[in-house]
């Protein structure tokens, strides 16, 4: 994996007009630039505690719409690729929004650890499907003339090529697998530190025939097949919060304890990292969401600095 090709341009999303380059604090860390430019927010609107960010791609592979999930009054926001405000989605439906993903059909999925819901939106903001029961945390489910599963702090979702949905059900220490029809297929996992056990599953990613689970409080990423059979674990990666797979190979991970963006190869080896605690650009207070940008660049969301930052790897001379 060639990092300089994966992260080739600075993005448009931070909240000031400054730029900074992070310092190199050890041999594994290279130089990165944190670029900043204003969001075209509607008058009087603000981002508040930003856990999620993603950027879509157009059919031709160019940068498309940008979606931001935050804990303000206007929680789920869609912007055009140039940063102009497009629309709000799901007004009033969120309590403590957490995870943000896009499926292969362009639909937007959110998780909410406050009201225990997983929601599926069309790109235009129509609610297409609801998983969980609003303001009701439980590990139970109904199977009468319908099939319905409850959650406790659902953190993230992932999708496989067959259209199955995987939910990181954090407070229940498990992963729940649903079919394309929305019905439950199975659950796996329990609280613990052993193989296949979890201590707060925080992010999930499907790549090929493998499910990657960010087992946050156990400080590892566990690998499973798509039926939930344990394969292996990656340790020595830090505390995994956000996790995305890169199409060119490897992964991006955020570690909100060390406040670093971490680059991993396909075997789980740490290739690079950048970031530090603080208030300046390139510094973070609960670094959380991460999104590669089509064509190059990375967007990261910073919960307690109330912002989204665009990062660019500085080429080696």
C-alpha positions as CSV (number, residue, x, y, z in Angstrom):
1,X,0.0,0.0,0.0
2,X,1.4,3.4,-1.0
3,X,0.2,5.9,1.5
4,X,1.1,8.9,-0.6
5,X,-1.4,7.8,-3.3
6,X,-4.1,7.0,-0.8
7,X,-3.9,10.4,0.9
8,X,-3.2,12.8,-1.9
9,X,-5.1,16.0,-1.3
10,X,-6.2,18.2,1.5
11,X,-10.0,18.4,2.1
12,X,-12.2,21.4,2.8
13,X,-13.6,20.6,6.2
14,X,-12.3,22.2,9.3
15,X,-13.7,25.2,11.1
16,X,-10.9,27.7,10.8
17,X,-8.8,29.1,7.9
18,X,-5.5,27.8,9.2
19,X,-3.2,24.9,8.3
20,X,-0.8,23.0,10.4
21,X,1.7,20.2,10.1
22,X,1.9,17.7,12.9
23,X,5.3,17.2,14.5
24,X,7.2,13.9,14.2
25,X,7.2,12.4,17.7
26,X,8.7,9.0,16.9
27,X,10.1,7.0,14.1
28,X,6.8,5.6,13.0
29,X,5.1,9.0,12.6
30,X,5.5,11.0,9.4
31,X,4.5,14.5,8.7
32,X,0.9,15.3,8.0
33,X,-0.9,18.5,7.1
34,X,-4.2,19.4,8.7
35,X,-6.1,21.7,6.3
36,X,-8.9,24.0,7.3
37,X,-11.7,25.8,5.5
38,X,-15.2,27.0,6.5
39,X,-18.3,24.9,6.2
40,X,-21.2,26.7,4.6
41,X,-23.6,26.1,7.4
42,X,-27.0,27.8,7.5
43,X,-27.1,30.9,9.5
44,X,-27.1,30.1,13.3
45,X,-26.4,26.4,12.9
46,X,-23.3,24.8,14.5
47,X,-21.6,21.5,14.7
48,X,-21.7,20.0,18.2
49,X,-19.7,16.9,19.2
50,X,-19.0,15.3,15.8
51,X,-18.7,11.5,16.0
52,X,-19.2,10.7,12.3
53,X,-18.2,11.8,8.8
54,X,-18.1,10.2,5.4
55,X,-17.7,11.3,1.8
56,X,-19.5,9.6,-1.1
57,X,-18.1,9.0,-4.5
58,X,-19.8,9.9,-7.8
59,X,-20.5,7.2,-10.4
60,X,-17.2,8.3,-12.1
61,X,-15.3,8.0,-8.8
62,X,-14.9,11.7,-8.1
63,X,-15.6,13.3,-4.7
64,X,-19.3,13.4,-4.0
65,X,-21.6,14.4,-1.2
66,X,-20.2,14.8,2.4
67,X,-22.3,13.7,5.3
68,X,-21.6,14.8,8.9
69,X,-23.2,13.3,12.0
70,X,-23.1,15.5,15.1
71,X,-24.9,16.0,18.4
72,X,-26.3,19.4,17.8
73,X,-29.9,20.3,17.1
74,X,-29.3,19.5,13.4
75,X,-27.7,16.1,13.7
76,X,-27.4,14.6,10.2
77,X,-26.2,17.1,7.5
78,X,-25.5,16.6,3.8
79,X,-23.1,18.9,1.9
80,X,-22.1,19.1,-1.7
81,X,-18.6,18.1,-2.6
82,X,-17.5,21.8,-2.7
83,X,-18.7,22.3,0.9
84,X,-22.0,24.0,0.2
85,X,-24.9,23.0,2.5
86,X,-27.4,20.7,0.8
87,X,-29.9,19.5,3.4
88,X,-30.6,18.2,6.9
89,X,-31.8,14.6,7.2
90,X,-33.9,13.0,10.0
91,X,-34.5,16.2,12.1
92,X,-35.7,15.2,15.6
93,X,-34.9,11.5,15.2
94,X,-31.6,11.5,17.1
95,X,-30.6,11.6,20.8
96,X,-26.9,10.7,21.0
97,X,-25.9,9.9,17.4
98,X,-22.7,7.8,17.0
99,X,-22.0,5.8,13.8
100,X,-22.3,6.8,10.1
101,X,-22.0,4.6,7.1
102,X,-23.0,4.3,3.5
103,X,-24.0,1.1,1.8
104,X,-23.4,0.0,-1.8
105,X,-26.6,1.6,-3.0
106,X,-25.8,5.0,-1.6
107,X,-28.1,4.8,1.4
108,X,-27.0,6.4,4.6
109,X,-27.0,4.4,7.9
110,X,-26.8,5.9,11.4
111,X,-26.5,4.4,14.9
112,X,-27.6,6.2,18.1
113,X,-26.3,5.1,21.5
114,X,-28.9,7.3,23.2
115,X,-32.1,6.0,21.7
116,X,-30.7,2.6,20.8
117,X,-31.7,2.8,17.1
118,X,-30.2,2.0,13.8
119,X,-31.7,4.0,10.9
120,X,-31.4,3.6,7.2
121,X,-31.9,6.8,5.0
122,X,-32.1,7.4,1.3
123,X,-29.6,9.9,0.0
124,X,-32.5,12.4,0.0
125,X,-33.3,11.8,3.7
126,X,-36.3,9.4,3.6
127,X,-36.3,6.9,6.4
128,X,-36.2,3.5,4.7
129,X,-35.9,1.1,7.6
130,X,-35.7,1.1,11.4
131,X,-33.8,-1.4,13.6
132,X,-34.4,-1.4,17.4
133,X,-37.0,0.3,19.5
134,X,-36.7,4.0,20.4
135,X,-35.4,4.7,23.9
136,X,-35.5,1.0,24.8
137,X,-32.3,-0.8,25.6
138,X,-32.6,-4.6,25.6
139,X,-30.9,-7.8,24.4
140,X,-34.2,-9.4,23.6
141,X,-36.2,-9.8,20.4
142,X,-39.7,-10.7,19.2
143,X,-40.5,-13.5,16.7
144,X,-44.2,-13.7,16.3
145,X,-45.7,-12.7,13.0
146,X,-42.7,-10.3,12.8
147,X,-39.0,-10.5,13.6
148,X,-37.6,-7.7,15.6
149,X,-34.3,-7.3,17.5
150,X,-33.5,-4.7,20.2
151,X,-30.1,-3.2,21.0
152,X,-28.2,-1.5,23.8
153,X,-26.0,1.3,22.5
154,X,-25.5,0.2,18.9
155,X,-22.2,1.7,17.8
156,X,-21.7,0.9,14.1
157,X,-22.9,-1.1,11.1
158,X,-21.3,-2.9,8.2
159,X,-22.5,-4.7,5.0
160,X,-21.4,-7.7,3.0
161,X,-21.7,-8.3,-0.7
162,X,-24.9,-10.3,-0.2
163,X,-26.6,-7.3,1.5
164,X,-26.4,-8.7,5.0
165,X,-26.2,-6.1,7.8
166,X,-23.8,-6.4,10.8
167,X,-24.5,-4.3,13.9
168,X,-21.9,-3.7,16.6
169,X,-24.3,-3.8,19.6
170,X,-21.9,-2.3,22.1
171,X,-23.8,-2.5,25.4
172,X,-24.8,-6.1,24.7
173,X,-21.2,-7.0,23.8
174,X,-22.2,-8.8,20.6
175,X,-22.6,-8.5,16.9
176,X,-26.0,-9.0,15.3
177,X,-26.4,-10.2,11.7
178,X,-29.5,-9.4,9.7
179,X,-30.5,-10.5,6.2
180,X,-31.4,-8.2,3.4
181,X,-35.0,-8.6,4.4
182,X,-34.2,-7.0,7.8
183,X,-34.8,-10.3,9.7
184,X,-32.3,-11.5,12.3
185,X,-30.0,-14.3,11.2
186,X,-27.8,-14.7,14.3
187,X,-26.0,-13.0,17.1
188,X,-22.5,-13.8,18.3
189,X,-20.2,-12.6,21.1
190,X,-20.4,-12.0,24.8
191,X,-18.6,-9.9,27.4
192,X,-15.1,-11.0,28.1
193,X,-11.5,-10.9,26.9
194,X,-11.2,-14.3,25.3
195,X,-11.3,-15.2,21.6
196,X,-14.6,-14.2,20.1
197,X,-15.6,-12.2,23.2
198,X,-15.9,-8.4,23.4
199,X,-15.5,-5.5,25.7
200,X,-17.5,-2.9,23.9
201,X,-17.5,-3.6,20.1
202,X,-17.2,-0.1,18.7
203,X,-16.8,-0.5,14.9
204,X,-17.4,-3.1,12.3
205,X,-16.1,-3.5,8.7
206,X,-16.5,-6.2,6.1
207,X,-13.7,-6.8,3.6
208,X,-14.1,-9.8,1.3
209,X,-15.2,-12.7,3.4
210,X,-13.9,-11.3,6.7
211,X,-15.7,-9.2,9.4
212,X,-13.3,-6.9,11.3
213,X,-14.6,-5.9,14.8
214,X,-13.0,-3.0,16.7
215,X,-13.0,-4.6,20.2
216,X,-12.3,-1.2,21.9
217,X,-11.7,-1.9,25.6
218,X,-9.8,-5.1,24.8
219,X,-7.4,-3.0,22.6
220,X,-7.6,-5.2,19.6
221,X,-9.3,-5.8,16.3
222,X,-10.9,-9.3,16.0
223,X,-11.4,-11.0,12.7
224,X,-14.3,-13.4,12.0
225,X,-15.8,-15.1,9.0
226,X,-19.2,-13.9,7.9
227,X,-20.9,-16.6,10.0
228,X,-19.2,-15.3,13.2
229,X,-16.5,-17.9,13.5
230,X,-13.4,-16.4,15.1
231,X,-10.2,-16.3,13.0
232,X,-7.6,-14.2,14.8
233,X,-7.0,-10.9,16.6
234,X,-4.7,-7.9,15.9
235,X,-3.2,-6.5,19.0
236,X,-0.8,-3.6,19.6
237,X,-2.9,-1.3,17.6
238,X,-4.1,0.9,20.4
239,X,-7.7,1.6,21.3
240,X,-9.7,1.1,18.1
241,X,-12.6,3.6,17.8
242,X,-13.3,4.3,14.1
243,X,-12.3,1.8,11.4
244,X,-12.6,1.8,7.6
245,X,-11.1,-0.4,4.9
246,X,-9.2,1.2,2.0
247,X,-10.0,-0.1,-1.5
248,X,-6.3,0.0,-2.4
249,X,-5.5,-2.2,0.7
250,X,-5.1,-1.6,4.4
251,X,-7.2,0.2,6.9
252,X,-7.6,3.6,8.6
253,X,-8.3,3.5,12.4
254,X,-8.8,6.2,15.0
255,X,-7.6,5.9,18.5
256,X,-9.3,8.4,20.8
257,X,-7.2,7.6,23.8
258,X,-3.9,8.5,22.0
259,X,-5.7,11.0,19.7
260,X,-4.1,9.5,16.6
261,X,-5.1,8.4,13.1
262,X,-3.5,5.0,12.6
263,X,-2.7,3.4,9.2
264,X,-2.7,-0.4,9.2
265,X,-1.8,-2.9,6.4
266,X,-3.9,-5.9,5.6
267,X,-2.1,-8.0,8.2
268,X,-2.8,-5.5,11.0
269,X,0.7,-4.0,11.1
270,X,0.8,-0.3,12.0
271,X,2.4,1.6,9.1
272,X,2.0,5.2,10.3
273,X,0.1,7.4,12.7
274,X,-0.4,11.0,13.3
275,X,-2.1,13.3,15.8
276,X,-1.8,14.4,19.4
277,X,-4.2,15.6,22.2
278,X,-5.0,19.3,22.1
279,X,-7.1,22.1,20.6
280,X,-5.1,23.1,17.5
281,X,-5.5,21.7,14.1
282,X,-3.8,18.3,13.9
283,X,-4.7,17.8,17.6
284,X,-7.9,16.2,18.9
285,X,-10.1,15.7,21.9
286,X,-11.8,12.4,21.2
287,X,-10.8,11.6,17.6
288,X,-13.6,9.4,16.4
289,X,-14.8,9.1,12.8
290,X,-12.6,8.6,9.8
291,X,-13.4,8.7,6.1
292,X,-11.1,8.3,3.0
293,X,-11.9,10.9,0.3
294,X,-12.4,9.7,-3.3
295,X,-9.3,10.7,-5.2
296,X,-7.2,11.1,-2.0
297,X,-7.2,12.7,1.4
298,X,-8.8,11.8,4.7
299,X,-11.5,13.4,6.8
300,X,-11.6,12.8,10.6
301,X,-14.2,13.9,13.1
302,X,-13.2,15.3,16.5
303,X,-16.0,15.0,19.1
304,X,-15.1,17.5,21.8
305,X,-13.4,20.1,19.5
306,X,-16.7,20.1,17.5
307,X,-15.1,19.9,14.1
308,X,-14.1,17.9,11.1
309,X,-10.5,18.0,9.9
310,X,-9.0,17.2,6.5
311,X,-5.6,15.5,6.6
312,X,-3.0,15.1,3.9
313,X,0.2,13.1,4.1
314,X,3.2,15.3,3.3
315,X,5.3,13.5,0.6
316,X,8.8,12.5,1.6
317,X,11.6,14.5,-0.1
